[in-house]
């Protein structure tokens, strides 16, 4: 399965990283590199009015291969912010998504909205790395972590000044996320093991999520009408990547998803 391949590659990368830059040095570096400006991811996606789009920067995906040939992360980030994005998600996994952790720091330097690190986070080392690169939030995938691991990583993230977005895809994932104290839950309509998208997954899980926890819908969002359907049942935040990356005009697609008619001016 592709998920197993991704996790195997991730563990191998981590061992090499820890060999070259031990966790003790990483922790010390984090202490001296805290960003001056605080950007709350949770606040950005929590409002009960409007549409909160978390727009994703990614060059490729395992399900569709390369999504965008002319991949310019800084230019894309600028389009997202100008287009009204609530936050920016940055894919940092290098082998299957063609990302780089360094994109987090560079994207932050040219934007003012919160930055989410989207990767396959398995241990605390990655959170120290994420903090060092000045991300404001990070993704935790419930299906690849135990409840105890989730709890520990959520708490460490708080200590480091970052929000955790806990991603679920099943009832079991949801129970695990709630037990671990998740404060933001993302429902991924895509099954990471089969890569199939089930648009009914989110609608099944939404009623079971405790009130007061912000919910973000992930995967399978490509039209404004889909967003409006979720809004009718009280969901206001959406993580959108593939449909934006594959668009011939990213700004125009973002305006369409936001329900705006105006065209964004680009140089």
C-alpha positions as CSV (number, residue, x, y, z in Angstrom):
1,X,0.0,0.0,0.0
2,X,1.1,3.5,-0.8
3,X,0.7,4.7,2.8
4,X,3.1,1.9,4.0
5,X,5.6,3.0,1.5
6,X,5.3,6.7,2.6
7,X,5.8,5.8,6.2
8,X,8.7,3.5,5.5
9,X,10.4,6.3,3.6
10,X,9.6,8.8,6.4
11,X,11.2,6.6,9.0
12,X,14.3,6.2,6.9
13,X,14.5,10.0,6.4
14,X,14.1,10.6,10.1
15,X,16.9,8.3,11.1
16,X,19.2,10.1,8.7
17,X,18.1,13.5,10.0
18,X,18.7,12.5,13.6
19,X,22.1,11.2,12.7
20,X,23.1,14.4,11.1
21,X,21.3,16.8,13.5
22,X,20.6,15.1,16.9
23,X,17.5,16.1,18.8
24,X,19.4,17.8,21.6
25,X,20.9,20.3,19.0
26,X,17.5,20.7,17.4
27,X,15.8,21.6,20.7
28,X,18.5,24.1,21.5
29,X,18.1,25.7,18.1
30,X,14.3,26.0,18.6
31,X,14.8,27.9,21.8
32,X,16.7,30.6,19.9
33,X,14.5,30.7,16.8
34,X,11.0,31.5,18.0
35,X,9.1,33.8,15.5
36,X,8.2,37.2,16.8
37,X,4.7,37.3,15.2
38,X,2.1,34.8,16.5
39,X,-0.4,33.5,13.9
40,X,-3.2,31.5,15.3
41,X,-4.3,28.7,13.0
42,X,-7.2,27.8,15.2
43,X,-8.5,31.3,15.2
44,X,-8.2,31.6,11.5
45,X,-10.4,28.5,10.8
46,X,-12.9,28.9,13.7
47,X,-15.2,31.7,12.7
48,X,-18.9,30.8,12.3
49,X,-19.4,33.2,9.3
50,X,-18.0,33.1,5.8
51,X,-15.8,30.5,4.2
52,X,-12.4,29.7,5.7
53,X,-10.2,28.2,3.0
54,X,-6.9,26.5,3.9
55,X,-5.1,26.6,0.5
56,X,-2.5,24.0,-0.1
57,X,0.9,24.3,-1.8
58,X,2.0,20.9,-3.2
59,X,3.7,19.9,-6.5
60,X,2.5,16.3,-6.7
61,X,0.4,13.6,-5.0
62,X,0.5,9.8,-5.0
63,X,-2.9,9.6,-6.6
64,X,-2.4,12.0,-9.5
65,X,1.3,12.4,-9.9
66,X,2.7,15.9,-10.7
67,X,-0.1,18.5,-10.4
68,X,1.7,21.6,-11.5
69,X,4.8,21.9,-13.7
70,X,5.5,25.5,-13.1
71,X,5.8,25.1,-9.3
72,X,6.7,28.4,-7.6
73,X,5.7,28.2,-3.9
74,X,6.3,31.8,-3.1
75,X,4.2,33.0,-6.1
76,X,1.4,30.6,-5.2
77,X,1.5,31.7,-1.5
78,X,1.1,35.3,-2.7
79,X,-1.9,34.4,-4.8
80,X,-3.5,32.6,-1.9
81,X,-3.1,35.4,0.5
82,X,-4.3,38.0,-2.0
83,X,-7.3,35.8,-2.8
84,X,-8.5,35.7,0.8
85,X,-7.2,32.4,2.1
86,X,-7.5,31.9,5.8
87,X,-4.3,29.9,6.0
88,X,-1.8,28.1,3.8
89,X,-1.0,24.4,4.0
90,X,2.5,23.4,2.8
91,X,3.2,19.8,1.8
92,X,6.7,19.0,3.0
93,X,7.0,15.3,2.2
94,X,9.7,15.0,-0.4
95,X,9.3,11.6,-2.1
96,X,5.6,11.3,-3.0
97,X,4.5,14.9,-2.8
98,X,7.8,16.6,-4.0
99,X,7.8,18.9,-1.0
100,X,10.5,20.4,1.1
101,X,10.5,21.4,4.8
102,X,12.3,24.6,3.9
103,X,9.2,25.8,2.0
104,X,7.6,26.5,5.5
105,X,10.1,29.3,6.4
106,X,10.2,30.9,2.9
107,X,6.4,30.9,2.6
108,X,6.1,32.5,6.0
109,X,8.5,35.3,5.1
110,X,6.2,36.5,2.2
111,X,2.8,36.1,4.0
112,X,1.0,37.2,7.1
113,X,-1.6,34.3,7.5
114,X,-1.0,31.1,9.4
115,X,1.1,28.3,7.9
116,X,0.2,24.6,8.4
117,X,2.8,21.9,7.9
118,X,1.3,19.0,6.2
119,X,3.4,15.8,6.4
120,X,3.4,12.4,8.0
121,X,4.4,13.3,11.6
122,X,5.4,10.3,13.7
123,X,7.5,11.6,16.5
124,X,8.5,14.7,18.5
125,X,11.7,15.3,16.5
126,X,9.4,16.4,13.6
127,X,7.6,18.9,15.8
128,X,10.9,20.5,16.9
129,X,11.8,20.7,13.2
130,X,8.4,22.2,12.4
131,X,8.9,24.9,15.1
132,X,12.4,25.7,13.9
133,X,10.9,26.3,10.4
134,X,8.3,28.7,12.0
135,X,5.2,26.9,11.1
136,X,2.1,27.9,13.1
137,X,0.3,24.5,13.0
138,X,1.0,20.9,12.0
139,X,-1.0,17.9,10.8
140,X,-1.4,14.7,12.8
141,X,-3.0,11.7,11.1
142,X,-5.0,9.7,13.7
143,X,-4.8,6.4,11.7
144,X,-1.0,6.2,11.9
145,X,-0.7,7.2,15.6
146,X,-1.9,5.7,18.9
147,X,-4.1,7.8,21.2
148,X,-1.1,8.2,23.5
149,X,1.1,9.4,20.7
150,X,-1.5,11.8,19.6
151,X,-1.9,13.2,23.1
152,X,1.9,13.6,23.5
153,X,2.3,15.3,20.2
154,X,-0.6,17.7,20.7
155,X,0.8,18.7,24.1
156,X,4.3,19.2,22.7
157,X,2.9,21.3,19.9
158,X,1.2,23.6,22.4
159,X,4.4,23.9,24.4
160,X,6.1,25.0,21.2
161,X,3.4,27.5,20.3
162,X,1.7,25.6,17.5
163,X,-1.8,24.2,16.9
164,X,-2.4,20.6,15.9
165,X,-4.9,19.7,13.2
166,X,-5.9,16.1,13.9
167,X,-7.0,14.3,10.7
168,X,-9.6,11.5,10.9
169,X,-11.3,9.2,8.4
170,X,-13.3,6.8,10.6
171,X,-15.2,6.4,13.8
172,X,-12.2,4.8,15.4
173,X,-10.0,7.8,14.4
174,X,-12.6,10.2,15.8
175,X,-12.7,8.4,19.1
176,X,-8.9,8.5,19.3
177,X,-8.7,12.2,18.4
178,X,-11.3,13.2,21.0
179,X,-9.6,11.0,23.7
180,X,-6.3,12.7,22.9
181,X,-7.8,16.2,23.4
182,X,-7.8,17.3,19.7
183,X,-8.8,21.0,19.5
184,X,-9.1,21.1,15.7
185,X,-10.4,18.1,13.7
186,X,-10.0,17.6,9.9
187,X,-12.1,15.0,8.2
188,X,-10.2,13.6,5.2
189,X,-12.7,12.2,2.6
190,X,-9.7,10.4,1.1
191,X,-8.8,6.9,2.4
192,X,-5.0,7.1,2.7
193,X,-4.7,3.4,2.2
194,X,-6.7,3.1,-1.0
195,X,-6.5,6.8,-2.1
196,X,-10.3,6.6,-2.9
197,X,-12.4,9.6,-2.1
198,X,-15.8,9.1,-0.3
199,X,-17.7,12.4,-0.1
200,X,-20.1,10.8,2.4
201,X,-17.4,10.1,4.9
202,X,-17.4,13.6,6.3
203,X,-21.2,13.8,6.4
204,X,-21.3,10.6,8.4
205,X,-18.7,11.8,11.0
206,X,-19.7,15.4,11.5
207,X,-22.7,14.7,13.8
208,X,-20.4,12.8,16.2
209,X,-17.8,15.5,16.7
210,X,-18.3,17.3,20.0
211,X,-19.6,20.8,19.7
212,X,-17.0,23.6,20.0
213,X,-14.3,21.8,18.1
214,X,-13.6,23.4,14.7
215,X,-14.0,21.0,11.8
216,X,-12.1,21.2,8.5
217,X,-13.2,19.2,5.5
218,X,-10.2,17.8,3.5
219,X,-10.1,16.2,0.0
220,X,-12.6,16.1,-2.8
221,X,-13.5,19.8,-2.7
222,X,-13.4,21.3,-6.2
223,X,-16.6,23.4,-6.5
224,X,-18.3,26.2,-4.7
225,X,-21.5,24.2,-4.6
226,X,-19.8,21.5,-2.6
227,X,-18.7,24.0,-0.1
228,X,-22.2,25.5,0.2
229,X,-23.6,22.0,0.8
230,X,-21.2,21.6,3.8
231,X,-22.0,25.1,5.0
232,X,-25.7,24.2,5.1
233,X,-24.8,21.7,7.9
234,X,-22.6,24.1,9.8
235,X,-19.1,23.6,8.4
236,X,-17.1,26.7,7.4
237,X,-13.5,25.5,6.9
238,X,-12.1,23.6,4.0
239,X,-8.6,22.4,3.0
240,X,-8.2,22.6,-0.8
241,X,-5.2,21.6,-2.7
242,X,-5.5,19.5,-5.9
243,X,-8.2,21.5,-7.6
244,X,-6.1,24.7,-7.0
245,X,-2.8,23.2,-8.1
246,X,-4.3,21.7,-11.3
247,X,-6.1,24.9,-12.3
248,X,-4.7,26.9,-15.3
249,X,-5.5,30.1,-13.3
250,X,-5.0,29.6,-9.5
251,X,-6.4,33.0,-8.6
252,X,-9.5,32.5,-10.7
253,X,-10.1,29.1,-9.2
254,X,-9.7,30.4,-5.7
255,X,-12.2,33.2,-6.4
256,X,-14.6,30.6,-7.7
257,X,-14.3,28.4,-4.6
258,X,-14.8,31.5,-2.4
259,X,-17.9,32.5,-4.3
260,X,-16.4,35.7,-5.6
261,X,-16.9,37.0,-9.1
262,X,-14.0,39.4,-9.1
263,X,-10.7,38.7,-10.9
264,X,-7.5,39.1,-9.0
265,X,-4.9,41.3,-10.5
266,X,-1.6,39.5,-11.0
267,X,1.7,40.7,-12.4
